[in-house]
């Protein structure tokens, strides 16, 4: 499935449980989900995580000050 489908389902679950979150939070780039202002969620629909995926999340963490 597409990453957006997983993102939508996770957002729905968070809503049902009353957990605050933001979708596609804009920094310089767009973070998939920011949960409770402190947990960054970057969904990937891939078989293997590559170093570029790690670099992407580390960049988001630096830009967001987390």
NUPA-524331 format. One record per residue: residue in three letters; x, y, z of N, C-alpha, C in turn; residue number from 1. Coordinates in pm, whole numbers. Layout:
ALA; X; Y; Z; X; Y; Z; X; Y; Z; NUM
...
This chain:
UNK; 83; -118; 0; 0; 0; 0; 89; 125; 0; 1
UNK; 29; 236; -32; 101; 363; -32; 122; 413; 110; 2
UNK; 228; 489; 129; 256; 547; 260; 138; 629; 309; 3
UNK; 73; 699; 219; -39; 785; 259; -154; 704; 321; 4
UNK; -174; 581; 276; -280; 497; 332; -246; 459; 476; 5
UNK; -122; 424; 502; -80; 392; 639; -89; 515; 728; 6
UNK; -50; 628; 673; -56; 754; 748; -200; 786; 787; 7
UNK; -290; 769; 693; -432; 796; 719; -485; 704; 830; 8
UNK; -452; 576; 823; -499; 480; 924; -442; 513; 1062; 9
UNK; -314; 547; 1069; -254; 583; 1197; -318; 709; 1254; 10
UNK; -344; 806; 1168; -410; 929; 1213; -549; 898; 1269; 11
UNK; -619; 809; 1205; -753; 770; 1252; -745; 705; 1391; 12
UNK; -649; 615; 1409; -632; 549; 1539; -597; 650; 1648; 13
UNK; -508; 742; 1616; -472; 845; 1714; -594; 929; 1751; 14
UNK; -675; 963; 1652; -798; 1040; 1678; -894; 964; 1768; 15
UNK; -914; 837; 1738; -1006; 755; 1817; -961; 745; 1963; 16
UNK; -831; 748; 1984; -777; 735; 2120; -756; 870; 2189; 17
UNK; -790; 978; 2119; -778; 1110; 2179; -634; 1158; 2195; 18
UNK; -545; 1107; 2113; -403; 1146; 2120; -381; 1260; 2022; 19
UNK; -330; 1372; 2070; -310; 1487; 1980; -198; 1462; 1879; 20
UNK; -219; 1510; 1757; -118; 1493; 1653; -140; 1598; 1545; 21
UNK; -37; 1619; 1466; -44; 1705; 1348; -1; 1623; 1228; 22
UNK; -74; 1634; 1118; -35; 1568; 993; 39; 1665; 904; 23
UNK; 142; 1615; 841; 221; 1692; 745; 264; 1827; 801; 24
UNK; 323; 1822; 918; 376; 1943; 983; 488; 2000; 897; 25
UNK; 478; 2126; 864; 579; 2190; 778; 694; 2240; 863; 26
UNK; 812; 2194; 829; 935; 2252; 880; 993; 2319; 757; 27
UNK; 1103; 2270; 711; 1149; 2305; 576; 1089; 2203; 480; 28
UNK; 1067; 2086; 533; 1004; 1976; 461; 878; 1939; 537; 29
UNK; 806; 1838; 493; 683; 1799; 562; 701; 1669; 639; 30
UNK; 682; 1677; 769; 687; 1560; 857; 553; 1489; 846; 31
UNK; 554; 1355; 831; 429; 1282; 817; 335; 1308; 934; 32
UNK; 380; 1276; 1054; 299; 1298; 1174; 387; 1346; 1288; 33
UNK; 335; 1437; 1364; 399; 1479; 1488; 298; 1452; 1598; 34
UNK; 330; 1358; 1685; 236; 1313; 1789; 268; 1383; 1920; 35
UNK; 167; 1445; 1976; 177; 1514; 2105; 290; 1616; 2108; 36
UNK; 328; 1666; 1992; 432; 1768; 1984; 573; 1720; 2006; 37
UNK; 591; 1588; 2031; 725; 1539; 2063; 767; 1410; 1992; 38
UNK; 674; 1337; 1934; 710; 1211; 1868; 693; 1228; 1717; 39
UNK; 805; 1216; 1647; 805; 1228; 1502; 779; 1092; 1440; 40
UNK; 682; 1085; 1350; 653; 960; 1278; 670; 986; 1129; 41
UNK; 763; 916; 1069; 787; 926; 925; 764; 787; 868; 42
UNK; 649; 766; 806; 613; 635; 755; 685; 603; 625; 43
UNK; 723; 477; 613; 789; 429; 491; 723; 297; 450; 44
UNK; 685; 288; 325; 629; 164; 271; 735; 101; 180; 45
UNK; 841; 51; 245; 953; -10; 173; 988; -142; 239; 46
UNK; 1059; -227; 166; 1102; -354; 224; 1222; -338; 315; 47
UNK; 1309; -243; 283; 1431; -222; 360; 1454; -72; 379; 48
UNK; 1484; -34; 502; 1519; 106; 527; 1663; 129; 481; 49
UNK; 1683; 237; 410; 1814; 273; 357; 1872; 389; 437; 50
UNK; 2002; 411; 424; 2064; 523; 496; 1998; 658; 466; 51
UNK; 1945; 677; 348; 1878; 803; 314; 1753; 825; 400; 52
UNK; 1685; 716; 438; 1567; 727; 523; 1608; 773; 663; 53
UNK; 1717; 719; 714; 1769; 761; 844; 1811; 907; 840; 54
UNK; 1879; 945; 734; 1923; 1084; 718; 1803; 1178; 714; 55
UNK; 1696; 1136; 649; 1576; 1218; 640; 1518; 1245; 779; 56
UNK; 1505; 1141; 859; 1449; 1157; 993; 1541; 1241; 1081; 57
UNK; 1671; 1218; 1073; 1765; 1299; 1151; 1757; 1446; 1113; 58
UNK; 1739; 1473; 985; 1723; 1611; 940; 1597; 1673; 999; 59
UNK; 1487; 1599; 997; 1362; 1648; 1055; 1379; 1677; 1204; 60
UNK; 1448; 1588; 1275; 1469; 1606; 1418; 1551; 1732; 1445; 61
UNK; 1654; 1754; 1364; 1737; 1874; 1382; 1656; 2000; 1351; 62
UNK; 1584; 2000; 1239; 1506; 2118; 1201; 1398; 2152; 1302; 63
UNK; 1340; 2049; 1362; 1234; 2071; 1460; 1284; 2098; 1600; 64
UNK; 1413; 2084; 1620; 1469; 2106; 1753; 1442; 1994; 1851; 65
UNK; 1421; 1874; 1798; 1395; 1759; 1884; 1520; 1678; 1902; 66
